[in-house]
Amino acid sequence: MINVWVIADSSGRFWDTKTKAEAVEMKEIFEANKNNNDTYRIANLREIHDCPWSLDDDGNWETTCGNYHTFLEGTLLENKYMFCPYCGGRLVEVEEREAK
């Protein structure tokens, strides 16, 4: 069984660690050196729920946790988004809906 701890910031960027202690240490370093409004969370990947995102017709991402998100450029992966900045869930990109 894989046991990976991650630290994620409010922008959806993440860093993985092998132990909770390492994640706590990284969080403390990040918070001591931050120069913006980022917040940091620590989570065990086994405990994180999925948050599917789907792209609407206007180019906005609709989240299953009830929010909308827009990127000026690029995809979820190109923007290094792996976790939802609203609920903390693991991002899952939903395939495009078929036109009716």
C-alpha positions as a Markdown table, in Angstrom:
| # | Residue | x | y | z |
|---|---|---|---|---|
| 1 | Met | 0.0 | 0.0 | 0.0 |
| 2 | Ile | 1.3 | 3.4 | -0.9 |
| 3 | Asn | 1.5 | 5.9 | 1.9 |
| 4 | Val | 2.3 | 9.4 | 0.5 |
| 5 | Trp | 1.9 | 12.6 | 2.4 |
| 6 | Val | 1.5 | 15.8 | 0.5 |
| 7 | Ile | 1.6 | 19.5 | 1.3 |
| 8 | Ala | -0.6 | 21.6 | -1.0 |
| 9 | Asp | -0.9 | 25.4 | -1.2 |
| 10 | Ser | -4.0 | 27.4 | -1.9 |
| 11 | Ser | -3.1 | 27.7 | -5.6 |
| 12 | Gly | -3.3 | 23.9 | -6.0 |
| 13 | Arg | 0.4 | 23.3 | -6.2 |
| 14 | Phe | 1.7 | 20.4 | -4.2 |
| 15 | Trp | 4.8 | 18.7 | -3.0 |
| 16 | Asp | 5.0 | 15.0 | -1.9 |
| 17 | Thr | 6.9 | 13.6 | 1.0 |
| 18 | Lys | 7.3 | 10.1 | 2.4 |
| 19 | Thr | 6.4 | 10.9 | 6.0 |
| 20 | Lys | 4.0 | 13.1 | 7.9 |
| 21 | Ala | 7.0 | 14.6 | 9.9 |
| 22 | Glu | 8.7 | 15.6 | 6.6 |
| 23 | Ala | 5.4 | 17.3 | 5.5 |
| 24 | Val | 5.0 | 19.2 | 8.7 |
| 25 | Glu | 8.6 | 20.4 | 8.5 |
| 26 | Met | 8.1 | 21.6 | 4.9 |
| 27 | Lys | 4.9 | 23.4 | 5.9 |
| 28 | Glu | 6.6 | 25.2 | 8.7 |
| 29 | Ile | 9.4 | 26.3 | 6.3 |
| 30 | Phe | 6.9 | 27.4 | 3.6 |
| 31 | Glu | 4.9 | 29.4 | 6.1 |
| 32 | Ala | 7.9 | 31.1 | 7.6 |
| 33 | Asn | 9.1 | 32.2 | 4.1 |
| 34 | Lys | 5.9 | 33.1 | 2.4 |
| 35 | Asn | 5.4 | 36.5 | 0.8 |
| 36 | Asn | 1.9 | 36.1 | -0.3 |
| 37 | Asn | -1.5 | 35.0 | 0.9 |
| 38 | Asp | -0.9 | 31.2 | 0.3 |
| 39 | Thr | -2.2 | 28.8 | 2.9 |
| 40 | Tyr | -0.8 | 25.3 | 3.2 |
| 41 | Arg | -2.4 | 22.0 | 4.0 |
| 42 | Ile | -1.0 | 18.6 | 4.8 |
| 43 | Ala | -2.9 | 15.5 | 3.8 |
| 44 | Asn | -2.4 | 11.7 | 3.4 |
| 45 | Leu | -3.2 | 10.7 | -0.2 |
| 46 | Arg | -5.2 | 7.7 | 1.1 |
| 47 | Glu | -7.5 | 10.1 | 3.0 |
| 48 | Ile | -8.2 | 12.5 | 0.2 |
| 49 | His | -11.5 | 12.5 | -1.8 |
| 50 | Asp | -11.8 | 13.1 | -5.5 |
| 51 | Cys | -13.1 | 16.4 | -6.8 |
| 52 | Pro | -14.1 | 16.1 | -10.5 |
| 53 | Trp | -13.8 | 19.2 | -12.6 |
| 54 | Ser | -15.5 | 19.7 | -16.0 |
| 55 | Leu | -14.9 | 22.4 | -18.5 |
| 56 | Asp | -18.0 | 24.4 | -19.4 |
| 57 | Asp | -18.8 | 26.0 | -22.8 |
| 58 | Asp | -17.3 | 29.3 | -21.7 |
| 59 | Gly | -13.9 | 27.8 | -20.7 |
| 60 | Asn | -14.5 | 27.8 | -17.0 |
| 61 | Trp | -13.9 | 24.8 | -14.8 |
| 62 | Glu | -16.9 | 23.7 | -12.8 |
| 63 | Thr | -16.0 | 21.8 | -9.6 |
| 64 | Thr | -18.2 | 19.2 | -7.9 |
| 65 | Cys | -17.7 | 21.1 | -4.7 |
| 66 | Gly | -19.8 | 24.0 | -6.1 |
| 67 | Asn | -17.2 | 26.4 | -7.4 |
| 68 | Tyr | -15.9 | 27.7 | -10.7 |
| 69 | His | -12.3 | 28.3 | -11.6 |
| 70 | Thr | -10.7 | 30.0 | -14.6 |
| 71 | Phe | -7.1 | 29.7 | -15.9 |
| 72 | Leu | -5.8 | 32.5 | -18.1 |
| 73 | Glu | -3.7 | 29.9 | -20.0 |
| 74 | Gly | -3.1 | 26.2 | -20.0 |
| 75 | Thr | -4.8 | 23.1 | -18.7 |
| 76 | Leu | -5.0 | 21.7 | -15.1 |
| 77 | Leu | -1.8 | 19.7 | -15.7 |
| 78 | Glu | 0.0 | 22.6 | -17.3 |
| 79 | Asn | -0.9 | 24.8 | -14.3 |
| 80 | Lys | 0.3 | 22.0 | -11.9 |
| 81 | Tyr | -3.1 | 21.7 | -10.3 |
| 82 | Met | -3.5 | 18.3 | -8.7 |
| 83 | Phe | -5.8 | 19.3 | -5.8 |
| 84 | Cys | -8.9 | 21.5 | -5.6 |
| 85 | Pro | -8.0 | 24.8 | -3.9 |
| 86 | Tyr | -11.6 | 25.0 | -2.6 |
| 87 | Cys | -12.2 | 21.6 | -0.9 |
| 88 | Gly | -8.7 | 20.0 | -1.0 |
| 89 | Gly | -9.9 | 17.0 | -3.1 |
| 90 | Arg | -7.7 | 15.3 | -5.7 |
| 91 | Leu | -8.6 | 16.8 | -9.1 |
| 92 | Val | -10.1 | 14.5 | -11.6 |
| 93 | Glu | -10.7 | 15.9 | -15.1 |
| 94 | Val | -14.1 | 14.9 | -16.5 |
| 95 | Glu | -14.3 | 14.2 | -20.2 |
| 96 | Glu | -16.1 | 16.7 | -22.4 |
| 97 | Arg | -19.8 | 16.3 | -22.5 |
| 98 | Glu | -21.3 | 15.3 | -25.8 |
| 99 | Ala | -23.4 | 17.9 | -27.5 |
| 100 | Lys | -27.1 | 17.1 | -27.5 |
